[in-house]
């Protein structure tokens, strides 16, 4: 595993986000489109978690998002960040990284 310096680590911006809306991706079976609240702004992120979470269990959930990742077009939709998740085992079970206690959207994770 490649090591990074503390200065490089400080460039990464992780924030708590609240999921406001969840939609199926119109051009991909495994992707969903999330509208998230980062406290001072709302963004859209695309995530490959459709087979692991139902829409209704995601709405209102607080997650951790990598916010200063360069935006990417994923099957025609601009994704403005990346949610953090753990991937377990050969079946690749996905578990979202969430705050242990309730905390405001936009709070910096360090």
For each residue, the residues with C-beta under 8 A, 3 or more apart:
1:
2:
3:
4: 8 9
5: 8 9
6: 9 10
7: 10 11
8: 4 5 11 12
9: 4 5 6 12
10: 6 7
11: 7 8 68
12: 8 9 66 68
13: 66 67 68 108
14: 64 65 66 67 84 108 109 110
15: 38 39 64 65 67 105 106 107 108 109
16: 62 63 64 65 99 103 104 105 106 107 109
17: 36 37 38 43 62 63 64 65 81 83 105 106
18: 36 37 60 61 62 105
19: 22 34 35 36 58 59 60 61 62 63
20: 34 35 36 37 42 59
21: 34 35 59
22: 19 32 33 34 35 55 58 59
23: 32 33 55
24: 32 33 50
25: 28 31 32 33 46 50 74 75 77
26: 76 77
27: 75 76 77
28: 25 31 74 75
29: 50
30: 48 50 51
31: 25 28 46 47 48 50 74 75
32: 22 23 24 25 46 47 49 50 55 58
33: 22 23 24 25 44 45 46 77
34: 19 20 21 22 44 45 46 47 58 83
35: 19 20 21 22 42 43 44
36: 17 18 19 20 42 43 44 45 63 65 81 105
37: 17 18 20 42 105 106
38: 15 17 41 42 43 65 67 105 106
39: 15 104 105 106 107
40: 106
41: 38
42: 20 35 36 37 38
43: 17 35 36 38 67 80 81
44: 33 34 35 36 77 78 79 80
45: 33 34 36 65 79 80 81 82 83
46: 25 31 32 33 34 74 75 77 79
47: 31 32 34 79 82 83
48: 30 31 94
49: 32 52 53 83 85 94 96
50: 24 25 29 30 31 32 53
51: 30
52: 49 93 94
53: 49 50 57 58 94 96
54: 57 58
55: 22 23 32 58 59
56: 59
57: 53 54 61
58: 19 22 32 34 53 54 55 61
59: 19 20 21 22 55 56
60: 18 19
61: 18 19 57 58 96 98
62: 16 17 18 19 98 99 102 103 105
63: 16 17 19 36 83 84 96 97 98
64: 14 15 16 17 83 84 97 98 99 109
65: 14 15 16 17 36 38 45 81 82 83 84
66: 12 13 14 69 81 82 83 84
67: 13 14 15 38 43 81
68: 11 12 13
69: 66 72 81 82
70:
71: 78 79 80 81
72: 69 78 79
73: 76 77 78 79
74: 25 28 31 46 77 78 79
75: 25 27 28 31 46
76: 26 27 73
77: 25 26 27 33 44 46 73 74
78: 44 71 72 73 74
79: 44 45 46 47 71 72 73 74 82
80: 43 44 45 71
81: 17 36 43 45 65 66 67 69 71
82: 45 47 65 66 69 79
83: 17 34 45 47 49 63 64 65 66 96 97
84: 14 63 64 65 66 96 97
85: 49 94 95 96 97
86: 94 95 97
87: 92 93 94
88: 91 92 93 94 95
89: 92 93
90:
91: 88
92: 87 88 89
93: 52 87 88 89
94: 48 49 52 53 85 86 87 88
95: 85 86 88
96: 49 53 61 63 83 84 85
97: 63 64 83 84 85 86
98: 61 62 63 64
99: 16 62 64 102 103 107
100:
101:
102: 62 99
103: 16 62 99 107
104: 16 39 107
105: 15 16 17 18 36 37 38 39 62
106: 15 16 17 37 38 39 40
107: 15 16 39 99 103 104
108: 13 14 15
109: 14 15 16 64
110: 14
